[in-house]
Amino acid sequence: MRALLEDFRQNFDRLTNKVKQKEVLIEDLKEQIVMLQSLSAEKNDSLKAERARHKKILRLKEKELDNQWRGNLLNL
């Protein structure tokens, strides 16, 4: 009987330790997810800003080319 109770206690301790390890792993993974989401949001913001900057440069270049064409046509 005593051996059976000792086996139950050992199994309980082993299972409890496994659960604690998995809880720690889950917490680590949650922290990693939050960090990756933050990095992803920063990257998206950076890409949006870069895209807007490129659009603005493109508009300015198009306007400059248009002005050059108009100037060339007026000089003809």
N, CA, C and O atoms as a Tripos MOL2 file, in Angstrom:
@<TRIPOS>MOLECULE
protein
  304   303    76     0     0
PROTEIN
NO_CHARGES

@<TRIPOS>ATOM
      1 N           0.8220   -1.1930    0.0000 N.3       1 MET1
      2 CA          0.0000    0.0000    0.0000 C.3       1 MET1
      3 C           0.8700    1.2620    0.0000 C.2       1 MET1
      4 O           0.6100    2.2260   -0.7200 O.2       1 MET1
      5 N           1.9160    1.2160    0.8390 N.am      2 ARG2
      6 CA          2.8030    2.3630    0.9190 C.3       2 ARG2
      7 C           3.5130    2.5910   -0.4160 C.2       2 ARG2
      8 O           3.7060    3.7340   -0.8320 O.2       2 ARG2
      9 N           3.8940    1.5280   -1.0730 N.am      3 ALA3
     10 CA          4.5750    1.6290   -2.3720 C.3       3 ALA3
     11 C           3.6370    2.2380   -3.4100 C.2       3 ALA3
     12 O           4.0590    3.0390   -4.2440 O.2       3 ALA3
     13 N           2.3780    1.8560   -3.3540 N.am      4 LEU4
     14 CA          1.3920    2.4020   -4.2860 C.3       4 LEU4
     15 C           1.2180    3.9110   -4.0740 C.2       4 LEU4
     16 O           1.1780    4.6720   -5.0410 O.2       4 LEU4
     17 N           1.1170    4.3380   -2.8240 N.am      5 LEU5
     18 CA          1.0010    5.7640   -2.5200 C.3       5 LEU5
     19 C           2.2540    6.5170   -2.9640 C.2       5 LEU5
     20 O           2.1670    7.6370   -3.4670 O.2       5 LEU5
     21 N           3.4090    5.9020   -2.7760 N.am      6 GLU6
     22 CA          4.6610    6.5320   -3.2110 C.3       6 GLU6
     23 C           4.6850    6.6720   -4.7300 C.2       6 GLU6
     24 O           5.1300    7.6970   -5.2460 O.2       6 GLU6
     25 N           4.2110    5.6550   -5.4520 N.am      7 ASP7
     26 CA          4.1250    5.7310   -6.9150 C.3       7 ASP7
     27 C           3.1830    6.8550   -7.3440 C.2       7 ASP7
     28 O           3.4960    7.6150   -8.2600 O.2       7 ASP7
     29 N           2.0330    6.9560   -6.6830 N.am      8 PHE8
     30 CA          1.0860    8.0310   -6.9960 C.3       8 PHE8
     31 C           1.7240    9.4060   -6.7610 C.2       8 PHE8
     32 O           1.5740   10.3150   -7.5780 O.2       8 PHE8
     33 N           2.4400    9.5470   -5.6280 N.am      9 ARG9
     34 CA          3.0830   10.8180   -5.3200 C.3       9 ARG9
     35 C           4.1410   11.1540   -6.3690 C.2       9 ARG9
     36 O           4.2370   12.2990   -6.8110 O.2       9 ARG9
     37 N           4.9250   10.1710   -6.7620 N.am     10 GLN10
     38 CA          5.9630   10.4100   -7.7700 C.3      10 GLN10
     39 C           5.3420   10.7930   -9.1150 C.2      10 GLN10
     40 O           5.8070   11.7120   -9.7890 O.2      10 GLN10
     41 N           4.2910   10.0770   -9.4870 N.am     11 ASN11
     42 CA          3.6040   10.4020  -10.7420 C.3      11 ASN11
     43 C           2.9940   11.8000  -10.6820 C.2      11 ASN11
     44 O           3.0690   12.5590  -11.6480 O.2      11 ASN11
     45 N           2.3960   12.1310   -9.5500 N.am     12 PHE12
     46 CA          1.8150   13.4640   -9.3790 C.3      12 PHE12
     47 C           2.8990   14.5350   -9.4910 C.2      12 PHE12
     48 O           2.7190   15.5370  -10.1840 O.2      12 PHE12
     49 N           4.0170   14.3230   -8.8130 N.am     13 ASP13
     50 CA          5.1260   15.2830   -8.8750 C.3      13 ASP13
     51 C           5.6550   15.4190  -10.2980 C.2      13 ASP13
     52 O           5.9220   16.5270  -10.7640 O.2      13 ASP13
     53 N           5.8020   14.3010  -10.9780 N.am     14 ARG14
     54 CA          6.3060   14.3200  -12.3540 C.3      14 ARG14
     55 C           5.3460   15.0750  -13.2690 C.2      14 ARG14
     56 O           5.7690   15.9070  -14.0710 O.2      14 ARG14
     57 N           4.0680   14.7850  -13.1460 N.am     15 LEU15
     58 CA          3.0720   15.4640  -13.9750 C.3      15 LEU15
     59 C           2.9800   16.9490  -13.6310 C.2      15 LEU15
     60 O           2.8270   17.7870  -14.5190 O.2      15 LEU15
     61 N           3.0720   17.2670  -12.3580 N.am     16 THR16
     62 CA          3.0390   18.6670  -11.9360 C.3      16 THR16
     63 C           4.2280   19.4220  -12.5210 C.2      16 THR16
     64 O           4.0800   20.5510  -12.9880 O.2      16 THR16
     65 N           5.3930   18.8060  -12.4970 N.am     17 ASN17
     66 CA          6.5820   19.4450  -13.0710 C.3      17 ASN17
     67 C           6.4360   19.6450  -14.5730 C.2      17 ASN17
     68 O           6.8350   20.6790  -15.1080 O.2      17 ASN17
     69 N           5.8670   18.6610  -15.2470 N.am     18 LYS18
     70 CA          5.6550   18.8000  -16.6910 C.3      18 LYS18
     71 C           4.7050   19.9610  -16.9870 C.2      18 LYS18
     72 O           4.9300   20.7420  -17.9110 O.2      18 LYS18
     73 N           3.6470   20.0590  -16.1930 N.am     19 VAL19
     74 CA          2.6790   21.1420  -16.3840 C.3      19 VAL19
     75 C           3.3560   22.4900  -16.1620 C.2      19 VAL19
     76 O           3.1420   23.4280  -16.9300 O.2      19 VAL19
     77 N           4.1680   22.5910  -15.1170 N.am     20 LYS20
     78 CA          4.8710   23.8510  -14.8390 C.3      20 LYS20
     79 C           5.8130   24.2090  -15.9830 C.2      20 LYS20
     80 O           5.8980   25.3720  -16.3770 O.2      20 LYS20
     81 N           6.5200   23.2170  -16.5170 N.am     21 GLN21
     82 CA          7.4270   23.4700  -17.6400 C.3      21 GLN21
     83 C           6.6500   23.9640  -18.8540 C.2      21 GLN21
     84 O           7.0830   24.8850  -19.5460 O.2      21 GLN21
     85 N           5.5140   23.3530  -19.1030 N.am     22 LYS22
     86 CA          4.7020   23.7680  -20.2480 C.3      22 LYS22
     87 C           4.1280   25.1660  -20.0330 C.2      22 LYS22
     88 O           4.0220   25.9450  -20.9800 O.2      22 LYS22
     89 N           3.7610   25.4860  -18.8030 N.am     23 GLU23
     90 CA          3.2620   26.8330  -18.5080 C.3      23 GLU23
     91 C           4.3450   27.8730  -18.7600 C.2      23 GLU23
     92 O           4.0730   28.9450  -19.3010 O.2      23 GLU23
     93 N           5.5790   27.5500  -18.3650 N.am     24 VAL24
     94 CA          6.6990   28.4630  -18.6020 C.3      24 VAL24
     95 C           6.9230   28.6180  -20.1010 C.2      24 VAL24
     96 O           7.1430   29.7270  -20.5880 O.2      24 VAL24
     97 N           6.8670   27.5170  -20.8230 N.am     25 LEU25
     98 CA          7.0400   27.5550  -22.2740 C.3      25 LEU25
     99 C           5.9400   28.3990  -22.9250 C.2      25 LEU25
    100 O           6.2150   29.1960  -23.8220 O.2      25 LEU25
    101 N           4.7160   28.2240  -22.4760 N.am     26 ILE26
    102 CA          3.5920   28.9880  -23.0220 C.3      26 ILE26
    103 C           3.7870   30.4770  -22.7570 C.2      26 ILE26
    104 O           3.5450   31.2960  -23.6440 O.2      26 ILE26
    105 N           4.2170   30.8370  -21.5600 N.am     27 GLU27
    106 CA          4.4640   32.2500  -21.2400 C.3      27 GLU27
    107 C           5.5660   32.8190  -22.1260 C.2      27 GLU27
    108 O           5.4550   33.9430  -22.6160 O.2      27 GLU27
    109 N           6.6320   32.0420  -22.3320 N.am     28 ASP28
    110 CA          7.7130   32.4920  -23.2180 C.3      28 ASP28
    111 C           7.2000   32.7020  -24.6390 C.2      28 ASP28
    112 O           7.5420   33.6870  -25.2930 O.2      28 ASP28
    113 N           6.3850   31.7780  -25.1020 N.am     29 LEU29
    114 CA          5.8390   31.8970  -26.4530 C.3      29 LEU29
    115 C           4.9140   33.1100  -26.5700 C.2      29 LEU29
    116 O           4.9160   33.8000  -27.5890 O.2      29 LEU29
    117 N           4.1310   33.3640  -25.5350 N.am     30 LYS30
    118 CA          3.2590   34.5450  -25.5480 C.3      30 LYS30
    119 C           4.0870   35.8230  -25.6220 C.2      30 LYS30
    120 O           3.7380   36.7530  -26.3500 O.2      30 LYS30
    121 N           5.1790   35.8690  -24.8720 N.am     31 GLU31
    122 CA          6.0580   37.0430  -24.9130 C.3      31 GLU31
    123 C           6.6710   37.2130  -26.3010 C.2      31 GLU31
    124 O           6.7760   38.3270  -26.8140 O.2      31 GLU31
    125 N           7.0700   36.1000  -26.8970 N.am     32 GLN32
    126 CA          7.6350   36.1590  -28.2460 C.3      32 GLN32
    127 C           6.5950   36.6460  -29.2520 C.2      32 GLN32
    128 O           6.9140   37.4190  -30.1550 O.2      32 GLN32
    129 N           5.3670   36.1970  -29.0950 N.am     33 ILE33
    130 CA          4.2920   36.6250  -29.9950 C.3      33 ILE33
    131 C           4.0890   38.1310  -29.8890 C.2      33 ILE33
    132 O           3.9770   38.8190  -30.9030 O.2      33 ILE33
    133 N           4.0440   38.6410  -28.6620 N.am     34 VAL34
    134 CA          3.8620   40.0830  -28.4580 C.3      34 VAL34
    135 C           5.0170   40.8490  -29.0960 C.2      34 VAL34
    136 O           4.8050   41.8640  -29.7600 O.2      34 VAL34
    137 N           6.2410   40.3590  -28.8910 N.am     35 MET35
    138 CA          7.4130   41.0220  -29.4580 C.3      35 MET35
    139 C           7.3520   41.0080  -30.9860 C.2      35 MET35
    140 O           7.6210   42.0240  -31.6280 O.2      35 MET35
    141 N           7.0020   39.8650  -31.5640 N.am     36 LEU36
    142 CA          6.9250   39.7590  -33.0210 C.3      36 LEU36
    143 C           5.7980   40.6220  -33.5850 C.2      36 LEU36
    144 O           5.9480   41.2090  -34.6570 O.2      36 LEU36
    145 N           4.6830   40.7050  -32.8830 N.am     37 GLN37
    146 CA          3.5950   41.5740  -33.3270 C.3      37 GLN37
    147 C           4.0300   43.0340  -33.3070 C.2      37 GLN37
    148 O           3.6910   43.8070  -34.2030 O.2      37 GLN37
    149 N           4.7750   43.3980  -32.2850 N.am     38 SER38
    150 CA          5.2770   44.7690  -32.1890 C.3      38 SER38
    151 C           6.2460   45.0640  -33.3310 C.2      38 SER38
    152 O           6.1690   46.1180  -33.9640 O.2      38 SER38
    153 N           7.1570   44.1310  -33.5900 N.am     39 LEU39
    154 CA          8.1040   44.3090  -34.6930 C.3      39 LEU39
    155 C           7.3820   44.3840  -36.0320 C.2      39 LEU39
    156 O           7.7510   45.1710  -36.9030 O.2      39 LEU39
    157 N           6.3580   43.5640  -36.1850 N.am     40 SER40
    158 CA          5.5860   43.5650  -37.4250 C.3      40 SER40
    159 C           4.8670   44.8980  -37.6120 C.2      40 SER40
    160 O           4.8350   45.4410  -38.7160 O.2      40 SER40
    161 N           4.2950   45.4180  -36.5370 N.am     41 ALA41
    162 CA          3.6030   46.7110  -36.6150 C.3      41 ALA41
    163 C           4.5860   47.8250  -36.9670 C.2      41 ALA41
    164 O           4.2750   48.7020  -37.7740 O.2      41 ALA41
    165 N           5.7720   47.7880  -36.3590 N.am     42 GLU42
    166 CA          6.7970   48.7910  -36.6750 C.3      42 GLU42
    167 C           7.2060   48.6910  -38.1370 C.2      42 GLU42
    168 O           7.3670   49.7050  -38.8160 O.2      42 GLU42
    169 N           7.3740   47.4660  -38.6160 N.am     43 LYS43
    170 CA          7.7730   47.2480  -40.0090 C.3      43 LYS43
    171 C           6.6860   47.7640  -40.9480 C.2      43 LYS43
    172 O           6.9840   48.4060  -41.9550 O.2      43 LYS43
    173 N           5.4260   47.4820  -40.6170 N.am     44 ASN44
    174 CA          4.3190   47.9630  -41.4470 C.3      44 ASN44
    175 C           4.2720   49.4830  -41.4790 C.2      44 ASN44
    176 O           4.0600   50.0820  -42.5340 O.2      44 ASN44
    177 N           4.4710   50.1070  -40.3200 N.am     45 ASP45
    178 CA          4.4860   51.5720  -40.2700 C.3      45 ASP45
    179 C           5.6230   52.1230  -41.1160 C.2      45 ASP45
    180 O           5.4580   53.1070  -41.8380 O.2      45 ASP45
    181 N           6.7740   51.4810  -41.0190 N.am     46 SER46
    182 CA          7.9370   51.9180  -41.7960 C.3      46 SER46
    183 C           7.6730   51.7640  -43.2920 C.2      46 SER46
    184 O           8.0170   52.6410  -44.0850 O.2      46 SER46
    185 N           7.0610   50.6440  -43.6690 N.am     47 LEU47
    186 CA          6.7540   50.4180  -45.0800 C.3      47 LEU47
    187 C           5.7320   51.4260  -45.5960 C.2      47 LEU47
    188 O           5.8520   51.9090  -46.7220 O.2      47 LEU47
    189 N           4.7320   51.7450  -44.7850 N.am     48 LYS48
    190 CA          3.7330   52.7430  -45.1880 C.3      48 LYS48
    191 C           4.3840   54.1010  -45.3970 C.2      48 LYS48
    192 O           4.0920   54.7950  -46.3710 O.2      48 LYS48
    193 N           5.2660   54.4760  -44.4790 N.am     49 ALA49
    194 CA          5.9540   55.7630  -44.6050 C.3      49 ALA49
    195 C           6.8400   55.7760  -45.8510 C.2      49 ALA49
    196 O           6.8870   56.7710  -46.5730 O.2      49 ALA49
    197 N           7.5340   54.6830  -46.0980 N.am     50 GLU50
    198 CA          8.4030   54.5870  -47.2790 C.3      50 GLU50
    199 C           7.5750   54.6480  -48.5650 C.2      50 GLU50
    200 O           7.9590   55.3070  -49.5310 O.2      50 GLU50
    201 N           6.4450   53.9580  -48.5630 N.am     51 ARG51
    202 CA          5.5570   53.9680  -49.7260 C.3      51 ARG51
    203 C           5.0340   55.3790  -49.9950 C.2      51 ARG51
    204 O           4.9900   55.8220  -51.1430 O.2      51 ARG51
    205 N           4.6400   56.0800  -48.9330 N.am     52 ALA52
    206 CA          4.1410   57.4530  -49.0790 C.3      52 ALA52
    207 C           5.2440   58.3680  -49.6070 C.2      52 ALA52
    208 O           4.9920   59.2330  -50.4450 O.2      52 ALA52
    209 N           6.4590   58.1730  -49.1150 N.am     53 ARG53
    210 CA          7.5860   58.9850  -49.5770 C.3      53 ARG53
    211 C           7.8520   58.7450  -51.0610 C.2      53 ARG53
    212 O           8.0940   59.6870  -51.8150 O.2      53 ARG53
    213 N           7.8070   57.4750  -51.4760 N.am     54 HIS54
    214 CA          8.0170   57.1570  -52.8930 C.3      54 HIS54
    215 C           6.9170   57.7530  -53.7750 C.2      54 HIS54
    216 O           7.1940   58.2420  -54.8700 O.2      54 HIS54
    217 N           5.6800   57.7110  -53.3010 N.am     55 LYS55
    218 CA          4.5780   58.3030  -54.0680 C.3      55 LYS55
    219 C           4.7740   59.8010  -54.2210 C.2      55 LYS55
    220 O           4.5390   60.3600  -55.2930 O.2      55 LYS55
    221 N           5.2040   60.4470  -53.1490 N.am     56 LYS56
    222 CA          5.4290   61.8870  -53.2020 C.3      56 LYS56
    223 C           6.5550   62.2100  -54.1830 C.2      56 LYS56
    224 O           6.4370   63.1460  -54.9750 O.2      56 LYS56
    225 N           7.6350   61.4480  -54.1370 N.am     57 ILE57
    226 CA          8.7510   61.6600  -55.0720 C.3      57 ILE57
    227 C           8.2850   61.4500  -56.5050 C.2      57 ILE57
    228 O           8.6410   62.2200  -57.3970 O.2      57 ILE57
    229 N           7.4890   60.4100  -56.7270 N.am     58 LEU58
    230 CA          6.9750   60.1260  -58.0660 C.3      58 LEU58
    231 C           6.1020   61.2760  -58.5610 C.2      58 LEU58
    232 O           6.2280   61.6930  -59.7120 O.2      58 LEU58
    233 N           5.2190   61.7930  -57.7060 N.am     59 ARG59
    234 CA          4.3720   62.9280  -58.0970 C.3      59 ARG59
    235 C           5.2190   64.1490  -58.4490 C.2      59 ARG59
    236 O           4.9410   64.8420  -59.4280 O.2      59 ARG59
    237 N           6.2520   64.4070  -57.6490 N.am     60 LEU60
    238 CA          7.1240   65.5530  -57.9250 C.3      60 LEU60
    239 C           7.8680   65.3820  -59.2470 C.2      60 LEU60
    240 O           8.0170   66.3360  -60.0110 O.2      60 LEU60
    241 N           8.3350   64.1570  -59.5120 N.am     61 LYS61
    242 CA          9.0380   63.8990  -60.7740 C.3      61 LYS61
    243 C           8.0890   64.0370  -61.9630 C.2      61 LYS61
    244 O           8.4550   64.5890  -63.0000 O.2      61 LYS61
    245 N           6.8630   63.5290  -61.8020 N.am     62 GLU62
    246 CA          5.8790   63.6610  -62.8770 C.3      62 GLU62
    247 C           5.5630   65.1280  -63.1380 C.2      62 GLU62
    248 O           5.4460   65.5480  -64.2900 O.2      62 GLU62
    249 N           5.4260   65.9010  -62.0740 N.am     63 LYS63
    250 CA          5.1460   67.3260  -62.2230 C.3      63 LYS63
    251 C           6.3230   68.0290  -62.9000 C.2      63 LYS63
    252 O           6.1270   68.8900  -63.7580 O.2      63 LYS63
    253 N           7.5300   67.6630  -62.5160 N.am     64 GLU64
    254 CA          8.7230   68.2540  -63.1210 C.3      64 GLU64
    255 C           8.8020   67.9190  -64.6110 C.2      64 GLU64
    256 O           9.0920   68.7870  -65.4340 O.2      64 GLU64
    257 N           8.5410   66.6530  -64.9530 N.am     65 LEU65
    258 CA          8.5460   66.2530  -66.3640 C.3      65 LEU65
    259 C           7.4640   66.9870  -67.1430 C.2      65 LEU65
    260 O           7.6880   67.4260  -68.2720 O.2      65 LEU65
    261 N           6.2930   67.1170  -66.5360 N.am     66 ASP66
    262 CA          5.1970   67.8370  -67.1840 C.3      66 ASP66
    263 C           5.5930   69.2900  -67.4460 C.2      66 ASP66
    264 O           5.3410   69.8260  -68.5240 O.2      66 ASP66
    265 N           6.2110   69.9130  -66.4580 N.am     67 ASN67
    266 CA          6.6620   71.2990  -66.6320 C.3      67 ASN67
    267 C           7.7330   71.4030  -67.7140 C.2      67 ASN67
    268 O           7.7450   72.3620  -68.4860 O.2      67 ASN67
    269 N           8.6270   70.4260  -67.7730 N.am     68 GLN68
    270 CA          9.6590   70.4290  -68.8140 C.3      68 GLN68
    271 C           9.0310   70.3060  -70.1970 C.2      68 GLN68
    272 O           9.4200   71.0050  -71.1330 O.2      68 GLN68
    273 N           8.0510   69.4040  -70.3140 N.am     69 TRP69
    274 CA          7.3790   69.2260  -71.6020 C.3      69 TRP69
    275 C           6.6530   70.5040  -72.0080 C.2      69 TRP69
    276 O           6.7080   70.9310  -73.1610 O.2      69 TRP69
    277 N           5.9770   71.1000  -71.0440 N.am     70 ARG70
    278 CA          5.2620   72.3490  -71.3400 C.3      70 ARG70
    279 C           6.2480   73.4300  -71.7850 C.2      70 ARG70
    280 O           5.9910   74.1670  -72.7360 O.2      70 ARG70
    281 N           7.3700   73.5090  -71.0850 N.am     71 GLY71
    282 CA          8.3930   74.4860  -71.4560 C.3      71 GLY71
    283 C           8.9560   74.2150  -72.8340 C.2      71 GLY71
    284 O           9.1700   75.1420  -73.6150 O.2      71 GLY71
    285 N           9.1950   72.9520  -73.1380 N.am     72 ASN72
    286 CA          9.7180   72.5860  -74.4600 C.3      72 ASN72
    287 C           8.7030   72.8950  -75.5540 C.2      72 ASN72
    288 O           9.0660   73.3650  -76.6320 O.2      72 ASN72
    289 N           7.4280   72.6270  -75.2700 N.am     73 LEU73
    290 CA          6.3960   72.9050  -76.2710 C.3      73 LEU73
    291 C           6.2480   74.4050  -76.5000 C.2      73 LEU73
    292 O           6.0140   74.8380  -77.6290 O.2      73 LEU73
    293 N           6.3800   75.1890  -75.4560 N.am     74 LEU74
    294 CA          6.2730   76.6430  -75.6020 C.3      74 LEU74
    295 C           7.4620   77.2120  -76.3690 C.2      74 LEU74
    296 O           7.3370   78.2360  -77.0410 O.2      74 LEU74
    297 N           8.6020   76.5590  -76.2700 N.am     75 ASN75
    298 CA          9.8060   77.0300  -76.9600 C.3      75 ASN75
    299 C           9.8140   76.6500  -78.4370 C.2      75 ASN75
    300 O          10.6400   77.1520  -79.2000 O.2      75 ASN75
    301 N           8.9100   75.7740  -78.8440 N.am     76 LEU76
    302 CA          8.8770   75.3620  -80.2560 C.3      76 LEU76
    303 C           8.2910   76.3970  -81.1020 C.2      76 LEU76
    304 O           8.1860   76.2160  -82.3150 O.2      76 LEU76
@<TRIPOS>BOND
     1     1     2 1
     2     2     3 1
     3     3     4 2
     4     3     5 am
     5     5     6 1
     6     6     7 1
     7     7     8 2
     8     7     9 am
     9     9    10 1
    10    10    11 1
    11    11    12 2
    12    11    13 am
    13    13    14 1
    14    14    15 1
    15    15    16 2
    16    15    17 am
    17    17    18 1
    18    18    19 1
    19    19    20 2
    20    19    21 am
    21    21    22 1
    22    22    23 1
    23    23    24 2
    24    23    25 am
    25    25    26 1
    26    26    27 1
    27    27    28 2
    28    27    29 am
    29    29    30 1
    30    30    31 1
    31    31    32 2
    32    31    33 am
    33    33    34 1
    34    34    35 1
    35    35    36 2
    36    35    37 am
    37    37    38 1
    38    38    39 1
    39    39    40 2
    40    39    41 am
    41    41    42 1
    42    42    43 1
    43    43    44 2
    44    43    45 am
    45    45    46 1
    46    46    47 1
    47    47    48 2
    48    47    49 am
    49    49    50 1
    50    50    51 1
    51    51    52 2
    52    51    53 am
    53    53    54 1
    54    54    55 1
    55    55    56 2
    56    55    57 am
    57    57    58 1
    58    58    59 1
    59    59    60 2
    60    59    61 am
    61    61    62 1
    62    62    63 1
    63    63    64 2
    64    63    65 am
    65    65    66 1
    66    66    67 1
    67    67    68 2
    68    67    69 am
    69    69    70 1
    70    70    71 1
    71    71    72 2
    72    71    73 am
    73    73    74 1
    74    74    75 1
    75    75    76 2
    76    75    77 am
    77    77    78 1
    78    78    79 1
    79    79    80 2
    80    79    81 am
    81    81    82 1
    82    82    83 1
    83    83    84 2
    84    83    85 am
    85    85    86 1
    86    86    87 1
    87    87    88 2
    88    87    89 am
    89    89    90 1
    90    90    91 1
    91    91    92 2
    92    91    93 am
    93    93    94 1
    94    94    95 1
    95    95    96 2
    96    95    97 am
    97    97    98 1
    98    98    99 1
    99    99   100 2
   100    99   101 am
   101   101   102 1
   102   102   103 1
   103   103   104 2
   104   103   105 am
   105   105   106 1
   106   106   107 1
   107   107   108 2
   108   107   109 am
   109   109   110 1
   110   110   111 1
   111   111   112 2
   112   111   113 am
   113   113   114 1
   114   114   115 1
   115   115   116 2
   116   115   117 am
   117   117   118 1
   118   118   119 1
   119   119   120 2
   120   119   121 am
   121   121   122 1
   122   122   123 1
   123   123   124 2
   124   123   125 am
   125   125   126 1
   126   126   127 1
   127   127   128 2
   128   127   129 am
   129   129   130 1
   130   130   131 1
   131   131   132 2
   132   131   133 am
   133   133   134 1
   134   134   135 1
   135   135   136 2
   136   135   137 am
   137   137   138 1
   138   138   139 1
   139   139   140 2
   140   139   141 am
   141   141   142 1
   142   142   143 1
   143   143   144 2
   144   143   145 am
   145   145   146 1
   146   146   147 1
   147   147   148 2
   148   147   149 am
   149   149   150 1
   150   150   151 1
   151   151   152 2
   152   151   153 am
   153   153   154 1
   154   154   155 1
   155   155   156 2
   156   155   157 am
   157   157   158 1
   158   158   159 1
   159   159   160 2
   160   159   161 am
   161   161   162 1
   162   162   163 1
   163   163   164 2
   164   163   165 am
   165   165   166 1
   166   166   167 1
   167   167   168 2
   168   167   169 am
   169   169   170 1
   170   170   171 1
   171   171   172 2
   172   171   173 am
   173   173   174 1
   174   174   175 1
   175   175   176 2
   176   175   177 am
   177   177   178 1
   178   178   179 1
   179   179   180 2
   180   179   181 am
   181   181   182 1
   182   182   183 1
   183   183   184 2
   184   183   185 am
   185   185   186 1
   186   186   187 1
   187   187   188 2
   188   187   189 am
   189   189   190 1
   190   190   191 1
   191   191   192 2
   192   191   193 am
   193   193   194 1
   194   194   195 1
   195   195   196 2
   196   195   197 am
   197   197   198 1
   198   198   199 1
   199   199   200 2
   200   199   201 am
   201   201   202 1
   202   202   203 1
   203   203   204 2
   204   203   205 am
   205   205   206 1
   206   206   207 1
   207   207   208 2
   208   207   209 am
   209   209   210 1
   210   210   211 1
   211   211   212 2
   212   211   213 am
   213   213   214 1
   214   214   215 1
   215   215   216 2
   216   215   217 am
   217   217   218 1
   218   218   219 1
   219   219   220 2
   220   219   221 am
   221   221   222 1
   222   222   223 1
   223   223   224 2
   224   223   225 am
   225   225   226 1
   226   226   227 1
   227   227   228 2
   228   227   229 am
   229   229   230 1
   230   230   231 1
   231   231   232 2
   232   231   233 am
   233   233   234 1
   234   234   235 1
   235   235   236 2
   236   235   237 am
   237   237   238 1
   238   238   239 1
   239   239   240 2
   240   239   241 am
   241   241   242 1
   242   242   243 1
   243   243   244 2
   244   243   245 am
   245   245   246 1
   246   246   247 1
   247   247   248 2
   248   247   249 am
   249   249   250 1
   250   250   251 1
   251   251   252 2
   252   251   253 am
   253   253   254 1
   254   254   255 1
   255   255   256 2
   256   255   257 am
   257   257   258 1
   258   258   259 1
   259   259   260 2
   260   259   261 am
   261   261   262 1
   262   262   263 1
   263   263   264 2
   264   263   265 am
   265   265   266 1
   266   266   267 1
   267   267   268 2
   268   267   269 am
   269   269   270 1
   270   270   271 1
   271   271   272 2
   272   271   273 am
   273   273   274 1
   274   274   275 1
   275   275   276 2
   276   275   277 am
   277   277   278 1
   278   278   279 1
   279   279   280 2
   280   279   281 am
   281   281   282 1
   282   282   283 1
   283   283   284 2
   284   283   285 am
   285   285   286 1
   286   286   287 1
   287   287   288 2
   288   287   289 am
   289   289   290 1
   290   290   291 1
   291   291   292 2
   292   291   293 am
   293   293   294 1
   294   294   295 1
   295   295   296 2
   296   295   297 am
   297   297   298 1
   298   298   299 1
   299   299   300 2
   300   299   301 am
   301   301   302 1
   302   302   303 1
   303   303   304 2
@<TRIPOS>SUBSTRUCTURE
     1 MET1         2 RESIDUE 1 A MET
     2 ARG2         6 RESIDUE 1 A ARG
     3 ALA3        10 RESIDUE 1 A ALA
     4 LEU4        14 RESIDUE 1 A LEU
     5 LEU5        18 RESIDUE 1 A LEU
     6 GLU6        22 RESIDUE 1 A GLU
     7 ASP7        26 RESIDUE 1 A ASP
     8 PHE8        30 RESIDUE 1 A PHE
     9 ARG9        34 RESIDUE 1 A ARG
    10 GLN10       38 RESIDUE 1 A GLN
    11 ASN11       42 RESIDUE 1 A ASN
    12 PHE12       46 RESIDUE 1 A PHE
    13 ASP13       50 RESIDUE 1 A ASP
    14 ARG14       54 RESIDUE 1 A ARG
    15 LEU15       58 RESIDUE 1 A LEU
    16 THR16       62 RESIDUE 1 A THR
    17 ASN17       66 RESIDUE 1 A ASN
    18 LYS18       70 RESIDUE 1 A LYS
    19 VAL19       74 RESIDUE 1 A VAL
    20 LYS20       78 RESIDUE 1 A LYS
    21 GLN21       82 RESIDUE 1 A GLN
    22 LYS22       86 RESIDUE 1 A LYS
    23 GLU23       90 RESIDUE 1 A GLU
    24 VAL24       94 RESIDUE 1 A VAL
    25 LEU25       98 RESIDUE 1 A LEU
    26 ILE26      102 RESIDUE 1 A ILE
    27 GLU27      106 RESIDUE 1 A GLU
    28 ASP28      110 RESIDUE 1 A ASP
    29 LEU29      114 RESIDUE 1 A LEU
    30 LYS30      118 RESIDUE 1 A LYS
    31 GLU31      122 RESIDUE 1 A GLU
    32 GLN32      126 RESIDUE 1 A GLN
    33 ILE33      130 RESIDUE 1 A ILE
    34 VAL34      134 RESIDUE 1 A VAL
    35 MET35      138 RESIDUE 1 A MET
    36 LEU36      142 RESIDUE 1 A LEU
    37 GLN37      146 RESIDUE 1 A GLN
    38 SER38      150 RESIDUE 1 A SER
    39 LEU39      154 RESIDUE 1 A LEU
    40 SER40      158 RESIDUE 1 A SER
    41 ALA41      162 RESIDUE 1 A ALA
    42 GLU42      166 RESIDUE 1 A GLU
    43 LYS43      170 RESIDUE 1 A LYS
    44 ASN44      174 RESIDUE 1 A ASN
    45 ASP45      178 RESIDUE 1 A ASP
    46 SER46      182 RESIDUE 1 A SER
    47 LEU47      186 RESIDUE 1 A LEU
    48 LYS48      190 RESIDUE 1 A LYS
    49 ALA49      194 RESIDUE 1 A ALA
    50 GLU50      198 RESIDUE 1 A GLU
    51 ARG51      202 RESIDUE 1 A ARG
    52 ALA52      206 RESIDUE 1 A ALA
    53 ARG53      210 RESIDUE 1 A ARG
    54 HIS54      214 RESIDUE 1 A HIS
    55 LYS55      218 RESIDUE 1 A LYS
    56 LYS56      222 RESIDUE 1 A LYS
    57 ILE57      226 RESIDUE 1 A ILE
    58 LEU58      230 RESIDUE 1 A LEU
    59 ARG59      234 RESIDUE 1 A ARG
    60 LEU60      238 RESIDUE 1 A LEU
    61 LYS61      242 RESIDUE 1 A LYS
    62 GLU62      246 RESIDUE 1 A GLU
    63 LYS63      250 RESIDUE 1 A LYS
    64 GLU64      254 RESIDUE 1 A GLU
    65 LEU65      258 RESIDUE 1 A LEU
    66 ASP66      262 RESIDUE 1 A ASP
    67 ASN67      266 RESIDUE 1 A ASN
    68 GLN68      270 RESIDUE 1 A GLN
    69 TRP69      274 RESIDUE 1 A TRP
    70 ARG70      278 RESIDUE 1 A ARG
    71 GLY71      282 RESIDUE 1 A GLY
    72 ASN72      286 RESIDUE 1 A ASN
    73 LEU73      290 RESIDUE 1 A LEU
    74 LEU74      294 RESIDUE 1 A LEU
    75 ASN75      298 RESIDUE 1 A ASN
    76 LEU76      302 RESIDUE 1 A LEU
